[in-house]
Amino acid sequence: MINLFDVRRQSARLRDKIDARLSTVLGHGQFVLGPEVLELEQRLADYAGCPEVITVSSGRDALLIALFGEGIGPGDAVFVPAFTFSATAESVTACGATPVFVDVDSRTFNMDPAALEAAVATVVGEGRLVARAVMAVDLFGLPADYRGLRQIAQDRDMLLIADSAQSFGAELEDAKTGTMAPVTAVSFYPTKPLAAFGDGGALLTDDPERAARYRSMRVNGRGPSGLQECEIGMTARLDTMQAAILLAKLEVFDEELSRRRAIAARYTQVLGNEIVAPFVPDQYQSAYALYTVQCDARDRLASHLKEAGVNCGIYYPTPLHLHPGLQKYGKGAGSLPVSERLSERVLSLPMHPDLTDEEVTTVCDAIMDFRQHVAVTPQEHPMMASAGKFRAAPPADYCSTGGAGW
Ligand SMILES: *Cc1c(COP(=O)(O)O)cnc(C)c1O
């Protein structure tokens, strides 16, 4: 079986480095906020080009601390994309604020600045909630449209928070993840680009006052002297053990990112005519947490791939405004059409740095096989049917680069 993720292969490949790091921790015994935590924070800061990095217990806790840290709570609106992992919006409900769902761009999967503008105008017009923050998500590893979003946040006096849980290592122009918004949250969950072997996360900011607040909030609101300093506190530290593992992985992180990008390039080259490949605009570099394609016959393709020994994933089958735990904050089916349509069309192909070239070929072959040999009804791609290209054979050399989708 070819899996979507495979952390066991990575752990075998890095076993010696990780063992050495863990054995140091077992030796010094500082399991909470030990020297590895500080070393990791320094290295992440250097890597991202961001002055302040505060590691925490998870990506969701990082988002929650960012919100608490601004005093955001009941009566406040936080704008989030409707097409993302539920934790984005759950961090907002956890602090008592109200998530306001915004539709996304159908090509980048990320928050659409024009839709944000409209959503903010509606909230301000209604006058029930105060528009306090925008939480942009870098879905599947591609940075959001920060140039557009920053301007809107600034004009409306809202804090822009980057939910970069999936995008550590990504780039926009010359900026790396962590420097595209005043506050950035990342996750080190095992399937994210830079991953611990357990939960972890970090906050990145260029503001020393925010950084001091976050450091205090992660230790129950205590300050450097141990006295209570912040009203709101959490137990939200990153374990020294996980920091040690992350330090070992950070050493090879750039190689792993290059491998992810090479796999993505190969998928796009082979499959670009058969499915809608992920779109990466100019001046953007994705961290490829996931390689997500779009197709109308999504569910049938997924079962075909499964039979061929390829495990895919559906991220996300339900947009947040229709999610059982969050729908009460939304306006129901039909209100956010792009997110709804994407949730029916997306399929994430296997993507991890230990995927072999042979496995990538197997995935591509299985998709080509589906296109050539499995009946697809005209309803499933009326555009191609009407263009007379119904069940067209793929190019012989598999080297098409066009973008016609189905
Ligand atoms: C994974 C993820 C989170 C939450 O991160 P955890 O470390 O699992 O708490 C938040 N937002 C997005 C977009 C994610 O993908």
The ligand as an SDF file (V2000), in Angstrom:
LIG
                    3D

 15 15  0  0  0  0  0  0  0  0999 V2000
   -3.2050   20.8860   11.9330 C   0  0  0  0  0  0  0  0  0  0  0  0
   -3.8720   22.1780   11.8450 C   0  0  0  0  0  0  0  0  0  0  0  0
   -4.1870   22.9450   12.9890 C   0  0  0  0  0  0  0  0  0  0  0  0
   -4.0100   22.4390   14.3770 C   0  0  0  0  0  0  0  0  0  0  0  0
   -2.7310   22.0000   14.6700 O   0  0  0  0  0  0  0  0  0  0  0  0
   -2.5460   20.9350   15.8570 P   0  0  0  0  0  0  0  0  0  0  0  0
   -1.0790   20.9640   16.0940 O   0  0  0  0  0  0  0  0  0  0  0  0
   -3.0500   19.6430   15.3560 O   0  0  0  0  0  0  0  0  0  0  0  0
   -3.3260   21.4490   17.0270 O   0  0  0  0  0  0  0  0  0  0  0  0
   -4.7580   24.1850   12.8060 C   0  0  0  0  0  0  0  0  0  0  0  0
   -5.0280   24.6640   11.5800 N   0  0  0  0  0  0  0  0  0  0  0  0
   -4.7500   23.9710   10.4710 C   0  0  0  0  0  0  0  0  0  0  0  0
   -5.0370   24.5850    9.1410 C   0  0  0  0  0  0  0  0  0  0  0  0
   -4.1950   22.6910   10.5600 C   0  0  0  0  0  0  0  0  0  0  0  0
   -3.9370   22.0080    9.4460 O   0  0  0  0  0  0  0  0  0  0  0  0
  1  2  1  0
  2  3  1  0
  2 14  2  0
  3  4  1  0
  3 10  2  0
  4  5  1  0
  5  6  1  0
  6  7  2  0
  6  8  1  0
  6  9  1  0
 10 11  1  0
 11 12  2  0
 12 13  1  0
 12 14  1  0
 14 15  1  0
M  END
$$$$
